[in-house]
Amino acid sequence: MNEHSFTMPKATAILDSALDLFESRGFGATPVPLLAEQAGVATGTIYRYFPGKMGVVNALYRRWKTALSDALLDGLDPDAAPADAFEGIWRRLCRFVIDNQAGFAFLENHHHQPYLDAESRRVAHDLDTAMWALVADWQQAGAVRAGDPALLVAQVFGGLVGVVRSLRERHLPVHDDLADQTLEGAWNLLAITRRTP
C-alpha cells in the first residue's frame, strides 16, 4: 500500500465515506463493517487498501493536511511584503475552509489524537514548520512582533478555528466573506503596525 493507491476509486470511496462517518459518528463509534457498507465495498476490501481503521484515519488525515498545505503554500510569492503575503495565505486558508468544511473540521477534530502515526505527524509538522519560518522572516523584516513563531501561528490559526467552530455549533453557514470578516483581526494579532481596512 502507498499514497498513490488512495487515488484508486475504491480507496477514494472508502476515504470519502470515512470522512462522513468519522465526523457524524466519531472515529471510535465507526466499525469497519459500517465503513465498508457506506463505501459500497466488502469489509475485506478495506484491509486490501489500508491496515484497518487506523490506516484509514491516518490516510484521511494525510490527504486533508496535504491538501491544506498545498492550498496555502503552492505558488506563494517569496518576495511579497509580509502584510501582502499574510493576506494571500489568509484568503487561501479561508477559501479552503469554505470549500472543504468537512475536511477542515476533520483535521481539527483529529489533530491531537493518539492514533495519528509518525507519517501523519510529519506531514502536520512540515506545514507547521513552513508557517513558523514565514513568521520568523516577517519578524526579521520588522513587520511582525517579537515572540515564538509557533505560538504566534497557533494564536492566529486558533482564532479562525474558533470562528468556524462557533458557526458550525450554531448551524450557521460559512459565507464567502469569511476572509474579509477576519483578515484585519488576524493580521493585527501578529503585526507591529495595525492594518486598517
Disulfide bonds with the S-S distance in Angstrom:
none
